[in-house]
């Protein structure tokens, strides 16, 4: 798209009635074209981004002015630390170079101090590539770049972007325009910004709870070359590179599934016995191998996993199947195996970004086993006529934690991934959670759940704010893995107990409606809260703590995790 077209389409996508996700872009070069491209890239994927540009070469001061933005992105170019450094570096004395390094480090420290409470800080690594692409020997610009990058790497709470990857992807010639750089310090081209914001989009998708959860493969000509039913077990050729990447995703908590028109026993034989298979049955959470419509099978997969269809990525080689899914299930990210097979591996590497995860938690590493246990529970539940007796037979246990600093990655991840059982759907980064835990006027309560089938890990979260004798439930959520077991009522018992010990006499709470959380619209009603205000999009509640009544759920054990 041309820049003028992006501006036009971006305006169409602006949603003034929706919550805006504010991104501040700070820089020591001119980056005015980044605003529309960043907004458009995110808005077309459902993030109502609003970009605010800082002043030219005013990063330190702007970092204080925009520290309340949802995200802060910094373009800090080595060439403009002092004017024309790309040409002057070799002429400066050692003392002069060291003074540049020292000043840059001081400014980095000042910026990070100003932004210490910011949810998401993104900084491009310094790069000398543009002016040193043809230089064989390392020069002072390279040395200066390495020193400052090492300093950035020593800092916590920031995301560093390898900007050289973007330059390599589109070529330096297309990424920059030196004519504009020398006339107005406008270094980067429209093409660069289009590629750059596509490159870093997963950071914002993750922060807004829009990362995908499951990767579903067809089998024939997708996991292997050939048609199993025609070519036979011995004549298919395994796509080892594709399967290796799929296993790596499974180990980081991505759900791997199969949706294939095939004989199930034939596919099972390949999974269990083919000597070249890397993706094994142990890595696969769910299989729909039959002769049914693939759209129906994908619906069934989402339902059984208890996740949204928009959480699925589907890979198939067939034009017909891909077009069918795009027509019937447009919310599913459908990708076709390239006709040129040598391009398939690179496509798979692009797929990795759909599942961007800054830090794998214990729950991620054990997710395959957890989901398989959940499917086993669901299968057993289908044959149960007395649900209460079934729940009593599970041996349910809750362990609760208060302000556990060791769980910040998992707690942040739950706010970003949980959509169905989520009363307010607020998204928080690791930095946010750390701030809440250290705040004496907040409680961060997390719960882990286990039963006879295994440990589901940390699956619930409540964030409580206190003001005098008033408590407010800011966040209340639970993973879909433990829904339908009355865990929410025992969790509420824990919340009321924690709040009462903080000497709060009343609790305020809200249900904010989203397209995915309708199942918890009446949760506070079921827990005895009083409605104080109700609109089409939000219900507000209150509860007098001493009037709270627990439910008889003695079959769910509760213990303190400290």
ZALOMAR-322079 format. One line per field, with one value per residue (C-alpha): residue number from 1; residue in one letter; chain; x, y, z. Coordinates in Angstrom, 2 decimals. Example, Ala and Ser with C-alpha at 12.3 -4.5 7.8 and 13.67 -1.06 7.14 Angstrom:
# ZALOMAR-322079
nr = (1	2)
rest = (A	S)
kette = (A	A)
X = (12.30	13.67)
Y = (-4.50	-1.06)
Z = (7.80	7.14)
This chain:
# ZALOMAR-322079
nr = (1	2	3	4	5	6	7	8	9	10	11	12	13	14	15	16	17	18	19	20	21	22	23	24	25	26	27	28	29	30	31	32	33	34	35	36	37	38	39	40	41	42	43	44	45	46	47	48	49	50	51	52	53	54	55	56	57	58	59	60	61	62	63	64	65	66	67	68	69	70	71	72	73	74	75	76	77	78	79	80	81	82	83	84	85	86	87	88	89	90	91	92	93	94	95	96	97	98	99	100	101	102	103	104	105	106	107	108	109	110	111	112	113	114	115	116	117	118	119	120	121	122	123	124	125	126	127	128	129	130	131	132	133	134	135	136	137	138	139	140	141	142	143	144	145	146	147	148	149	150	151	152	153	154	155	156	157	158	159	160	161	162	163	164	165	166	167	168	169	170	171	172	173	174	175	176	177	178	179	180	181	182	183	184	185	186	187	188	189	190	191	192	193	194	195	196	197	198	199	200	201	202	203	204	205	206	207	208	209	210	211	212	213	214	215	216	217	218	219	220	221	222	223	224	225	226	227	228	229	230	231	232	233	234	235	236	237	238	239	240	241	242	243	244	245	246	247	248	249	250	251	252	253	254	255	256	257	258	259	260	261	262	263	264	265	266	267	268	269	270	271	272	273	274	275	276	277	278	279	280	281	282	283	284	285	286	287	288	289	290	291	292	293	294	295	296	297	298	299	300	301	302	303	304	305	306	307	308	309	310	311	312	313	314	315	316	317	318	319	320	321	322	323	324	325	326	327	328	329	330	331	332	333	334	335	336	337	338	339	340	341	342	343	344	345	346	347	348	349	350	351	352	353	354	355	356	357	358	359	360	361	362	363	364	365	366	367	368	369	370	371	372	373	374	375	376	377	378	379	380	381	382	383	384	385	386	387	388	389	390	391	392	393	394	395	396	397	398	399	400	401	402	403	404	405	406	407	408	409	410	411	412	413	414	415	416	417	418	419	420	421	422	423	424	425	426	427	428	429	430	431	432	433	434	435	436	437	438	439	440	441	442	443	444	445	446	447	448	449	450	451	452	453	454	455	456	457	458	459	460	461	462	463	464	465	466	467	468	469	470	471	472	473	474	475	476	477	478	479	480	481	482	483	484	485	486	487	488	489	490	491	492	493	494	495	496	497	498	499	500	501	502	503	504	505	506	507	508	509	510	511	512	513	514	515	516	517	518	519	520	521	522	523	524	525	526	527	528	529	530	531	532	533	534	535	536	537	538	539	540	541	542	543	544	545	546	547	548	549	550	551	552	553	554	555	556	557	558	559	560	561	562)
rest = (X	X	X	X	X	X	X	X	X	X	X	X	X	X	X	X	X	X	X	X	X	X	X	X	X	X	X	X	X	X	X	X	X	X	X	X	X	X	X	X	X	X	X	X	X	X	X	X	X	X	X	X	X	X	X	X	X	X	X	X	X	X	X	X	X	X	X	X	X	X	X	X	X	X	X	X	X	X	X	X	X	X	X	X	X	X	X	X	X	X	X	X	X	X	X	X	X	X	X	X	X	X	X	X	X	X	X	X	X	X	X	X	X	X	X	X	X	X	X	X	X	X	X	X	X	X	X	X	X	X	X	X	X	X	X	X	X	X	X	X	X	X	X	X	X	X	X	X	X	X	X	X	X	X	X	X	X	X	X	X	X	X	X	X	X	X	X	X	X	X	X	X	X	X	X	X	X	X	X	X	X	X	X	X	X	X	X	X	X	X	X	X	X	X	X	X	X	X	X	X	X	X	X	X	X	X	X	X	X	X	X	X	X	X	X	X	X	X	X	X	X	X	X	X	X	X	X	X	X	X	X	X	X	X	X	X	X	X	X	X	X	X	X	X	X	X	X	X	X	X	X	X	X	X	X	X	X	X	X	X	X	X	X	X	X	X	X	X	X	X	X	X	X	X	X	X	X	X	X	X	X	X	X	X	X	X	X	X	X	X	X	X	X	X	X	X	X	X	X	X	X	X	X	X	X	X	X	X	X	X	X	X	X	X	X	X	X	X	X	X	X	X	X	X	X	X	X	X	X	X	X	X	X	X	X	X	X	X	X	X	X	X	X	X	X	X	X	X	X	X	X	X	X	X	X	X	X	X	X	X	X	X	X	X	X	X	X	X	X	X	X	X	X	X	X	X	X	X	X	X	X	X	X	X	X	X	X	X	X	X	X	X	X	X	X	X	X	X	X	X	X	X	X	X	X	X	X	X	X	X	X	X	X	X	X	X	X	X	X	X	X	X	X	X	X	X	X	X	X	X	X	X	X	X	X	X	X	X	X	X	X	X	X	X	X	X	X	X	X	X	X	X	X	X	X	X	X	X	X	X	X	X	X	X	X	X	X	X	X	X	X	X	X	X	X	X	X	X	X	X	X	X	X	X	X	X	X	X	X	X	X	X	X	X	X	X	X	X	X	X	X	X	X	X	X	X	X	X	X	X	X	X	X	X	X	X	X	X	X	X	X	X	X	X	X	X	X	X	X	X	X	X	X	X	X	X	X	X	X	X	X	X	X	X	X	X	X	X	X	X	X	X	X	X	X	X	X	X	X	X	X	X)
kette = (A	A	A	A	A	A	A	A	A	A	A	A	A	A	A	A	A	A	A	A	A	A	A	A	A	A	A	A	A	A	A	A	A	A	A	A	A	A	A	A	A	A	A	A	A	A	A	A	A	A	A	A	A	A	A	A	A	A	A	A	A	A	A	A	A	A	A	A	A	A	A	A	A	A	A	A	A	A	A	A	A	A	A	A	A	A	A	A	A	A	A	A	A	A	A	A	A	A	A	A	A	A	A	A	A	A	A	A	A	A	A	A	A	A	A	A	A	A	A	A	A	A	A	A	A	A	A	A	A	A	A	A	A	A	A	A	A	A	A	A	A	A	A	A	A	A	A	A	A	A	A	A	A	A	A	A	A	A	A	A	A	A	A	A	A	A	A	A	A	A	A	A	A	A	A	A	A	A	A	A	A	A	A	A	A	A	A	A	A	A	A	A	A	A	A	A	A	A	A	A	A	A	A	A	A	A	A	A	A	A	A	A	A	A	A	A	A	A	A	A	A	A	A	A	A	A	A	A	A	A	A	A	A	A	A	A	A	A	A	A	A	A	A	A	A	A	A	A	A	A	A	A	A	A	A	A	A	A	A	A	A	A	A	A	A	A	A	A	A	A	A	A	A	A	A	A	A	A	A	A	A	A	A	A	A	A	A	A	A	A	A	A	A	A	A	A	A	A	A	A	A	A	A	A	A	A	A	A	A	A	A	A	A	A	A	A	A	A	A	A	A	A	A	A	A	A	A	A	A	A	A	A	A	A	A	A	A	A	A	A	A	A	A	A	A	A	A	A	A	A	A	A	A	A	A	A	A	A	A	A	A	A	A	A	A	A	A	A	A	A	A	A	A	A	A	A	A	A	A	A	A	A	A	A	A	A	A	A	A	A	A	A	A	A	A	A	A	A	A	A	A	A	A	A	A	A	A	A	A	A	A	A	A	A	A	A	A	A	A	A	A	A	A	A	A	A	A	A	A	A	A	A	A	A	A	A	A	A	A	A	A	A	A	A	A	A	A	A	A	A	A	A	A	A	A	A	A	A	A	A	A	A	A	A	A	A	A	A	A	A	A	A	A	A	A	A	A	A	A	A	A	A	A	A	A	A	A	A	A	A	A	A	A	A	A	A	A	A	A	A	A	A	A	A	A	A	A	A	A	A	A	A	A	A	A	A	A	A	A	A	A	A	A	A	A	A	A	A	A	A	A	A	A	A	A	A	A	A	A	A	A	A	A	A	A	A	A	A	A	A	A	A	A	A	A	A	A	A	A	A	A	A)
X = (0.00	1.07	1.51	-1.52	-3.62	-2.41	-3.44	-6.89	-7.44	-6.05	-8.63	-11.42	-10.20	-10.08	-12.62	-13.42	-15.80	-13.24	-10.47	-7.34	-3.97	-1.54	1.97	4.57	7.37	10.48	13.49	16.64	15.77	12.64	10.08	6.84	5.82	5.85	2.61	0.09	1.88	2.08	-1.58	-2.75	-0.68	-2.27	-5.78	-6.36	-5.72	-8.16	-5.88	-7.20	-3.75	-3.14	0.45	1.92	5.20	7.79	9.79	12.86	15.97	14.25	14.19	15.09	12.52	9.83	10.35	9.05	6.20	4.87	5.61	1.88	1.48	0.59	3.84	6.92	9.00	12.42	14.37	17.84	20.23	23.97	24.60	22.83	24.27	26.28	25.82	27.34	28.93	28.97	31.67	33.37	33.92	37.36	38.53	37.65	40.11	39.67	38.56	35.98	34.60	34.44	32.55	29.94	29.60	29.32	26.69	24.67	24.76	23.67	20.76	19.76	19.71	17.64	15.13	14.72	14.31	11.57	9.89	10.37	6.62	5.80	4.06	6.06	9.36	10.72	14.16	15.89	19.40	21.97	23.14	26.09	25.03	23.68	27.00	29.28	27.70	30.70	33.44	35.58	37.45	35.75	35.86	35.07	31.40	31.12	32.94	30.74	27.64	28.78	29.51	26.10	24.27	26.07	24.91	21.31	21.48	22.42	19.12	15.98	12.39	12.95	12.45	15.35	14.60	17.26	16.68	19.35	16.91	14.45	17.19	18.32	14.76	14.07	17.64	19.37	18.76	14.96	15.05	16.73	16.88	20.09	18.82	16.17	18.52	21.00	18.31	16.00	17.31	14.55	16.52	13.96	11.65	7.97	8.94	11.11	8.31	5.86	8.26	9.40	5.93	5.01	8.19	7.38	3.58	3.72	4.89	1.68	-0.51	0.85	0.32	-3.31	-4.14	-4.29	-1.58	-2.68	-2.90	-3.13	-1.41	-3.46	-1.93	-3.33	-1.18	-0.72	1.65	1.74	3.55	4.97	5.28	2.90	-0.57	-0.59	-3.63	-2.16	1.62	1.69	3.58	7.01	6.83	5.92	8.77	8.78	9.13	11.69	12.26	8.54	8.08	11.14	9.69	6.30	7.90	9.79	6.45	4.85	7.65	6.88	3.22	1.61	-1.18	-0.42	-3.32	-4.24	-7.21	-6.90	-9.05	-7.46	-7.93	-7.14	-5.39	-3.07	-2.06	-1.57	0.77	2.90	2.98	3.96	6.18	7.62	11.39	11.72	8.87	9.93	6.43	5.14	1.82	3.22	3.47	-0.08	-2.93	-5.92	-6.62	-9.56	-8.55	-11.67	-13.59	-15.71	-15.80	-12.66	-14.57	-16.70	-13.60	-11.97	-15.12	-15.00	-11.31	-11.96	-14.93	-13.09	-10.06	-12.41	-10.64	-11.88	-11.70	-9.64	-6.97	-6.34	-3.75	-4.51	-2.00	-3.09	-1.79	-5.17	-6.58	-10.06	-9.62	-7.91	-10.60	-13.30	-11.91	-11.41	-15.05	-16.65	-14.25	-12.57	-11.44	-9.11	-5.66	-5.45	-2.14	-1.45	1.69	3.63	3.64	7.43	8.31	11.60	9.59	7.66	10.33	10.46	6.66	6.79	9.32	6.93	4.21	6.32	5.48	1.79	2.79	5.23	5.88	8.51	8.99	7.86	6.31	6.05	2.46	3.62	6.21	3.63	0.69	0.49	0.03	-2.39	-4.63	-4.57	-5.69	-8.43	-9.70	-9.69	-11.77	-14.21	-14.54	-15.31	-17.72	-19.81	-20.79	-21.64	-25.29	-24.66	-22.23	-21.81	-20.77	-18.35	-16.79	-16.46	-14.65	-11.99	-10.15	-9.96	-7.45	-6.68	-3.41	-3.47	-0.61	-0.54	1.94	4.20	7.04	8.07	4.85	4.98	5.59	2.65	0.36	1.11	0.61	-2.83	-3.99	-2.87	-4.28	-7.44	-10.60	-13.58	-13.52	-12.25	-14.50	-12.69	-10.20	-7.44	-4.01	-0.89	2.81	5.42	6.41	2.81	2.50	5.77	4.51	1.21	2.97	5.16	2.18	0.91	-2.52	-2.96	-3.16	-2.26	-3.90	-3.15	-4.40	-3.12	-5.49	-4.86	-6.99	-6.61	-5.68	-2.79	-1.65	-3.18	-0.65	-1.43	-4.82	-6.55	-5.86	-7.45	-5.97	-7.49	-7.08	-7.64	-8.71	-9.37	-11.97	-13.03	-11.69	-12.09	-11.66	-9.62	-9.09	-10.69	-9.94	-9.47	-8.03	-10.50	-8.74	-10.51	-13.96	-17.02	-15.63	-17.02	-13.47	-14.72	-16.81	-13.93	-11.75	-14.26	-14.08	-10.32	-10.75	-13.25	-10.95	-7.93	-9.95	-11.41	-7.95	-7.03	-9.88	-12.01	-15.72	-17.07	-16.01	-16.71	-16.54	-17.35	-18.22	-17.15	-18.73	-16.56	-17.42	-15.92	-16.77	-20.56	-20.37	-19.31	-21.85	-23.73	-20.79	-21.06	-24.82	-24.23	-21.74	-24.22	-23.04	-25.61	-26.01	-25.59	-25.54	-26.20	-25.61	-25.39	-21.63	-20.94	-22.42	-21.20	-21.57	-20.93	-20.79	-20.74	-18.04	-19.82	-22.91	-21.04	-22.23	-20.02	-21.33	-21.07	-18.14	-16.19	-14.97	-12.63	-9.64	-7.92	-4.43	-2.03	0.93	3.38)
Y = (0.00	3.55	5.86	7.92	4.73	3.75	7.17	6.79	3.23	4.04	6.77	4.33	1.89	4.44	3.54	6.52	4.50	1.84	2.02	3.43	1.73	4.64	4.25	6.99	6.98	8.84	9.42	11.34	11.38	12.41	9.59	11.39	8.75	6.05	7.22	6.32	3.08	1.88	2.70	1.02	-2.13	-2.61	-1.34	-3.83	-6.57	-5.16	-2.98	0.59	2.15	5.86	6.92	10.04	11.31	12.93	15.94	15.60	14.55	15.03	11.46	12.14	14.89	13.07	9.88	11.75	13.38	10.12	7.64	6.94	5.61	1.93	1.43	3.52	2.84	4.47	5.03	5.93	6.13	5.94	8.36	11.23	10.94	13.88	15.51	13.49	10.89	8.42	10.57	12.04	8.91	8.12	11.70	11.94	11.31	8.43	10.89	12.42	8.98	7.97	11.17	10.20	6.74	8.15	10.68	8.06	5.72	8.55	9.36	5.67	5.59	8.76	7.48	4.13	5.84	8.05	4.98	2.62	2.18	1.93	-1.24	-1.86	-0.26	-1.12	0.10	-0.58	-1.89	0.56	-0.25	0.82	-1.27	1.49	3.33	0.33	-2.26	-2.29	-1.83	-4.94	-3.94	-3.06	0.69	3.07	3.32	-0.48	-0.39	2.41	0.49	-2.70	-0.87	0.76	-2.42	-4.26	-1.56	-1.87	-5.65	-5.21	-3.43	-5.17	-4.40	-3.47	-5.25	-4.88	-5.03	-6.20	-3.51	-5.06	-7.94	-5.49	-3.87	-7.29	-8.29	-5.46	-4.33	-1.18	0.46	0.20	0.98	4.39	7.56	9.47	12.48	13.06	12.08	14.80	17.39	16.73	13.77	11.57	8.34	5.63	5.05	4.15	0.59	0.33	1.36	-1.05	-3.94	-2.71	-2.51	-5.88	-7.21	-5.88	-6.34	-9.53	-7.39	-5.38	-8.40	-10.12	-7.06	-6.88	-10.57	-11.33	-13.98	-17.28	-20.41	-23.44	-24.52	-27.07	-29.05	-31.06	-34.17	-35.11	-32.72	-30.64	-32.70	-34.95	-35.00	-37.47	-38.86	-41.51	-43.37	-43.59	-43.60	-45.71	-45.59	-46.28	-43.81	-40.54	-38.09	-36.39	-32.59	-32.62	-28.86	-28.15	-30.76	-29.58	-26.07	-27.49	-29.47	-26.35	-24.52	-27.39	-27.22	-23.53	-24.15	-23.85	-26.37	-28.58	-30.39	-32.29	-31.71	-34.11	-36.14	-39.52	-42.89	-42.27	-45.61	-44.86	-41.48	-43.03	-45.59	-42.82	-40.89	-43.96	-45.93	-43.91	-43.68	-40.16	-38.52	-35.74	-34.60	-37.46	-38.29	-36.99	-33.48	-33.42	-32.31	-32.93	-34.87	-34.67	-37.25	-38.32	-37.59	-34.75	-31.15	-29.40	-26.30	-28.51	-30.19	-26.86	-25.76	-28.97	-28.44	-24.94	-26.16	-29.09	-26.96	-24.24	-21.52	-19.10	-19.89	-16.72	-18.45	-21.03	-21.06	-23.68	-24.97	-27.01	-27.62	-27.63	-24.59	-25.91	-26.45	-23.12	-21.21	-23.13	-22.10	-18.50	-18.37	-20.22	-19.34	-16.04	-15.57	-18.58	-17.66	-19.99	-20.49	-22.56	-24.60	-22.86	-24.50	-24.10	-26.46	-24.73	-21.71	-23.75	-23.59	-19.78	-19.62	-21.78	-19.44	-16.55	-18.57	-18.55	-14.87	-15.68	-17.36	-14.77	-15.48	-13.36	-15.86	-19.48	-20.37	-23.75	-23.92	-23.42	-26.17	-28.62	-27.46	-30.56	-32.80	-30.34	-30.15	-33.90	-34.29	-31.74	-33.65	-36.83	-35.06	-33.83	-37.32	-38.80	-35.96	-36.84	-40.14	-38.62	-38.10	-36.54	-33.64	-32.99	-36.59	-36.33	-33.16	-34.79	-37.71	-35.44	-34.66	-30.95	-28.81	-25.07	-23.55	-19.76	-17.27	-13.60	-11.19	-14.00	-12.32	-15.70	-15.85	-12.49	-14.00	-16.37	-13.74	-11.28	-14.00	-14.85	-11.24	-11.23	-14.62	-15.16	-13.97	-16.13	-16.15	-12.59	-10.02	-6.85	-8.10	-5.74	-6.57	-6.17	-6.62	-8.10	-4.56	-3.79	-6.92	-6.25	-2.75	-4.13	-6.68	-4.00	-1.68	-1.79	-0.69	-3.75	-7.53	-9.87	-13.22	-16.23	-19.79	-23.16	-26.10	-29.84	-32.99	-36.73	-36.23	-33.89	-30.35	-27.58	-25.03	-21.39	-20.79	-17.96	-14.33	-11.53	-8.05	-6.04	-2.31	-0.75	2.73	3.14	0.46	0.00	-2.79	-2.87	-5.96	-4.65	-8.04	-11.45	-14.22	-17.98	-20.19	-22.08	-25.28	-25.28	-24.02	-26.00	-27.27	-24.63	-23.34	-19.76	-19.98	-21.20	-18.55	-15.93	-17.32	-16.74	-13.19	-12.26	-13.68	-11.72	-8.50	-8.89	-9.34	-6.02	-4.51	-3.66	-3.66	-3.28	-4.60	-2.94	-4.97	-4.67	-6.90	-5.29	-7.01	-8.28	-10.55	-13.50	-13.23	-13.52	-16.74	-14.73	-11.92	-13.07	-14.28	-11.55	-12.07	-15.77	-14.82	-12.58	-9.14	-6.37	-4.60	-0.83	0.12	-1.74	-0.63	-2.42	-2.85	-2.84	-3.98	-2.47	-4.30	-3.97	-6.38	-5.82	-8.26	-9.44	-10.31	-12.66	-16.29	-19.17	-22.13	-25.69	-26.98	-29.00	-31.35	-28.57	-28.30	-24.95	-24.29	-21.37	-21.67	-19.63)
Z = (0.00	-0.65	2.32	1.25	1.18	4.65	6.01	4.46	5.69	9.12	9.56	8.70	11.36	14.18	16.85	19.04	21.20	22.07	24.66	23.05	23.40	23.64	22.22	22.62	20.03	21.17	18.94	18.21	14.49	12.58	12.64	11.72	9.15	11.82	13.43	10.73	9.82	13.42	14.05	10.84	11.47	14.89	14.19	11.39	13.98	16.50	18.65	18.76	18.78	19.25	18.58	20.16	18.74	20.96	19.92	17.74	19.71	23.06	24.36	28.00	28.55	26.57	28.58	31.61	29.71	28.22	31.00	31.45	27.90	27.53	25.63	24.91	21.78	21.38	18.16	19.41	16.46	17.02	14.15	15.85	19.37	18.12	14.75	11.87	14.16	11.26	9.64	12.69	14.78	13.34	13.89	17.58	20.37	22.81	25.48	23.17	22.25	25.89	26.68	24.06	25.62	29.13	28.13	26.26	29.27	31.56	29.25	29.10	32.91	33.10	30.54	32.27	35.61	34.16	32.66	35.62	36.07	32.37	31.22	28.05	27.02	23.57	22.52	19.23	19.62	18.35	14.83	12.73	9.76	7.53	7.21	7.84	5.57	3.24	5.84	6.28	9.43	12.69	13.25	16.06	15.13	15.51	18.84	20.13	19.02	20.76	24.02	24.16	23.20	25.99	28.36	27.17	27.58	31.23	31.93	33.11	32.18	28.53	25.22	22.80	19.08	16.64	14.06	11.81	11.15	9.62	7.53	6.30	5.46	3.03	2.22	3.39	0.02	0.48	4.21	4.10	2.07	2.76	0.88	3.54	6.34	5.41	4.77	7.74	9.82	8.38	8.15	7.43	4.48	4.32	3.37	6.46	8.81	7.18	7.75	11.16	12.69	11.23	12.88	16.36	16.16	18.30	21.25	21.11	20.31	23.40	25.59	24.41	24.85	21.12	20.81	19.28	21.44	19.13	15.92	13.98	11.11	8.27	7.69	4.02	2.24	5.44	8.09	5.43	1.65	0.06	0.65	3.34	2.03	-1.49	-1.11	2.05	5.33	3.81	0.95	2.65	3.27	6.66	6.79	9.59	9.68	10.01	12.70	14.64	14.84	15.88	18.72	19.85	20.05	21.97	24.51	25.05	25.73	22.29	21.74	18.74	17.06	13.92	11.61	8.72	6.34	6.85	8.46	12.16	12.62	9.68	11.15	14.60	13.08	11.57	14.87	16.85	14.50	11.64	12.27	10.83	12.75	15.12	16.06	18.20	19.80	23.12	21.63	20.23	22.46	20.20	17.00	14.64	12.05	10.15	6.96	8.30	7.13	8.40	9.45	11.71	13.06	13.88	15.68	17.69	18.50	19.82	21.85	23.42	24.26	25.53	23.56	20.91	17.21	16.85	18.96	16.21	13.42	10.76	8.19	5.15	1.63	-0.11	-1.92	-1.31	2.44	3.05	1.14	2.97	6.35	5.23	4.12	7.04	9.85	8.94	12.55	12.18	10.84	7.82	6.04	2.96	2.44	-0.35	-3.77	-3.76	-0.92	-0.14	1.04	3.62	6.31	6.15	6.34	9.44	11.01	10.37	12.11	15.27	15.74	16.16	19.43	20.76	24.43	26.21	29.03	29.23	32.60	34.29	33.09	29.50	29.74	31.09	28.99	26.77	29.79	31.40	28.33	27.85	31.46	30.85	27.82	29.91	32.58	29.95	28.47	31.88	32.64	29.58	31.19	34.58	35.53	38.97	38.46	42.20	42.81	39.92	41.34	44.75	43.13	41.58	44.83	44.04	45.89	45.72	46.87	47.14	47.11	48.06	46.43	45.22	43.32	41.86	39.84	38.06	34.61	34.93	36.48	33.69	31.10	32.49	32.18	28.55	27.54	29.57	27.84	28.79	32.59	32.94	34.61	33.48	30.83	31.86	30.42	32.52	31.82	34.15	35.13	36.10	38.22	40.03	40.81	42.17	44.37	45.93	46.51	50.12	48.86	46.65	47.01	44.16	44.88	42.67	42.91	41.71	41.26	41.31	41.28	40.81	37.15	37.89	38.61	36.50	37.80	38.53	36.94	38.81	39.68	41.65	41.99	44.83	45.51	48.95	49.96	53.68	54.54	50.89	48.64	44.85	42.70	39.78	38.13	38.59	36.14	35.83	33.12	30.96	32.05	35.42	34.51	35.50	38.82	41.21	41.76	41.38	44.55	46.70	45.08	46.15	49.71	49.62	48.26	50.98	53.65	52.37	52.07	55.57	57.05	55.44	57.53	54.50	55.28	51.74	48.33	44.97	41.77	38.07	35.17	31.87	28.89	26.00	23.05	24.93	28.64	28.66	30.70	33.78	33.36	36.47	38.58	41.19	41.35	42.08	44.80	46.62	45.45	45.08	41.73	42.12	38.44	35.21	31.61	28.28	28.66	32.42	35.71	38.99	42.29	45.99	48.91	52.66	53.76	56.92	54.86	52.53	52.64	51.57	49.59	50.87	48.82	51.36	48.62	47.40	49.72	50.29	51.64	51.93	49.57	51.61)
